[in-house]
Each structure stands twice: as C-alpha cells, then as structure tokens.
Amino acid sequence: MLWHELTIHTTEEAVEMISNFLHEAGAGGVSIEESGTLNKKRDTTYGELYDVPLNDIPEGFAVIKGYFSEGTDMDVLKAEVNPRIEELSDFGIDAGEIRYETRTVDENDWATAWKQYFKPVRISDRLTIKPTWEDYTPESAEEKVIELDPGMAFGTGTHPTTTLCLRTLEKVIQGGEEIIDVGTGSGILAIGAVHLGAKHVLALDLDPVAVTSAMENVELNNMQQQITVKESDLLSVLGSQDPALGVKLPVKIIVANILAEIILLFVDDVYNALESGGIYIVSGIWKNKEQVVHDALVAAGFEVRAIEREEDWLAFEASKR
C-alpha cells in the first residue's frame, strides 16, 4: 500500500501541537525527529553515551512526518493544517519558519523500519522500557520491565516528558495508591505506576486510538486487573463512584503528560479529584510555559514541591494543600 508522506520542518517547541494537528487531520502515523546535536544537554544517568551527532537537524529544531492514505489530497491537507500552525504564535509557541515537503512512500518503508532503532532503555533506577520484539534480561530483581508496542501513533516512551513523569512516580509512589493517568496515550505511565507499587490505575484518554493502544499494552504486561482504561476525560469521572473505574475518588496521585495549553483547562478538576495531601505530577511542558503553569497550580490551591527538568522540558510535582 502506498502512503503520502508530509514532512514539516519546525521547532522542538511546536512538536506536540503540530503532531496533534496531523493526527486530527487523519494521519495514519506520525514520526518525530528532534535535534541530535552534541550541544544539547542529555541525561546520561544510566550510562548513555553521545559521542557523535545523532542527525544534522539544527539545535532547537525538529522534523515531523505524517503519513496519509493514498487518496488524500495533500494540497487540501496543507491548506487545512497551515493556518493552525500559524496560529500557534497566538499561544506563545514559536513554530519557526515552517517548510513542507511531500512524497509517496511504500507502507513498509515507514510502518516497521523505525523498529530497528527502538531498543530497551533504562530510564530510572527501577524501570526499563522494552519493545515487545526485543529480548532483554533485567539486571536485578528490583528492575521492572515495561513491555511496550507503541504502534504507529505513539512514541517509544523515551521522550523527556515521559521519563520525567516515570521518575517522579518512582519517587512518590510508596505502595498501595490509587492513581489516575489523564491522557494515557500508550498506557506507559499507568503500567510504570503498577510496576512501582500502585494498587490500581484509572487510565483516561479521549482518543479511541489511544484507548485501544493502552489496552493492548496493559494486556502485554498482564495488568488487566490493576489498570482500567476508559475513553473519557477527568471531568466526566469526577463524582463517580462506579466500581468499574477501579479507583475511588478522591485518589492519592494524578499524573498528566499532555500539552500545557490543555493542562491549564482542568487544574481545578485535578484539585477536586485528589485527596488532601495528594500529589499531582504534570508534564508535557516546554520551558516557556513554566511560569504560567506554576501560577495556575498555585492559584488552584496546590503547593509546588519540585520541578524536574530534562533538555527544555519540565515536570511539576505539586501537592494538594
């Protein structure tokens, strides 16, 4: 099967929003390649070495590729996506000087070729992400392995925002907590939370593709009894005591790894869904959104306990006063 490949040259800052635009426009898959310059500060806590540039993309820039079915009119598609990208500046997001490229590719050229670059990655003291098609043996009984098949619509779980969330979960989970994962995507944070000792996780997402992906990954990790995946947002489950959710509100921990612009829309909902002293872990935040997210958390009644950073991304750990 043939597909149209739309390449967009933009900035790392705009990656999340533009990727979302492509998904909403009907992309069958989206790939993201960020700058591989050696000037970028990278986390080498777990032995990663970066002795040569990973690519020739300039620092701070990124290349996004969306794949669309053969019958798609690419001129119409670009006319639909471009105004949305131009509007990003209204939200304080610099997308840079956008450049488009299109070509036609065979499905096998993109649907599976990327798998050769996805290897097991140790991301914290206790967690390792392993693609389902790779063999891996944990180094100790304490090391927990997250089996992951991201499919064509999700990342490998090694993006800074994901690793920041997982490392913060590792820090705050004591054991036996009920947790809500808002915008679960592939389900990786929910799976990691159970590995770390959570009693049950309610994984929410509005995207039916994400719900399907999360369910599949939950099953891969044999966690169907510990994780409930539901197509919903947080507001829809507030006040619900439906035992089918697997958790009883209010809960101890809520984690959300989504866009800062979306995070700002439901800060009060998170506050209401947490028990007193509960922890909110929020990421997906580019450095230029730090102050506005910080102010929104404080205004809602949260105390910011820590801010973790990796590259130009950050995650907040906040507690309900």
HELIX and SHEET records of a PDB file:
HELIX    1   1 GLU A   12  ALA A   14  5                                   3    
HELIX    2   2 VAL A   15  GLU A   24  1                                  10    
HELIX    3   3 MET A   74  GLU A   86  1                                  13    
HELIX    4   4 GLU A   87  PHE A   91  5                                   5    
HELIX    5   5 GLU A  107  TRP A  110  1                                   4    
HELIX    6   6 ALA A  113  TYR A  117  5                                   5    
HELIX    7   7 PRO A  160  VAL A  172  1                                  13    
HELIX    8   8 ILE A  188  HIS A  195  1                                   8    
HELIX    9   9 PRO A  208  LEU A  220  1                                  13    
HELIX   10  10 LEU A  234  VAL A  237  1                                   4    
HELIX   11  11 PRO A  243  LEU A  245  5                                   3    
HELIX   12  12 ALA A  260  ILE A  263  1                                   4    
HELIX   13  13 VAL A  267  ALA A  273  1                                   7    
HELIX   14  14 LYS A  287  LYS A  289  5                                   3    
HELIX   15  15 GLU A  290  ALA A  300  1                                  11    
SHEET    1   A 4 GLY A  29  GLU A  34  0                                        
SHEET    2   A 4 PHE A  61  SER A  69 -1                                        
SHEET    3   A 4 LEU A   2  THR A  11 -1                                        
SHEET    4   A 4 ARG A  99  ASP A 106 -1                                        
SHEET    1   B 3 VAL A 121  ARG A 122  0                                        
SHEET    2   B 3 LEU A 127  PRO A 131 -1                                        
SHEET    3   B 3 LYS A 144  LEU A 148  1                                        
SHEET    1   C 7 ILE A 227  GLU A 231  0                                        
SHEET    2   C 7 HIS A 200  ASP A 205  1                                        
SHEET    3   C 7 GLU A 178  VAL A 182  1                                        
SHEET    4   C 7 VAL A 251  ASN A 257  1                                        
SHEET    5   C 7 LEU A 274  TRP A 286  1                                        
SHEET    6   C 7 TRP A 313  LYS A 320 -1                                        
SHEET    7   C 7 PHE A 302  GLU A 310 -1                                        
END                                                                             
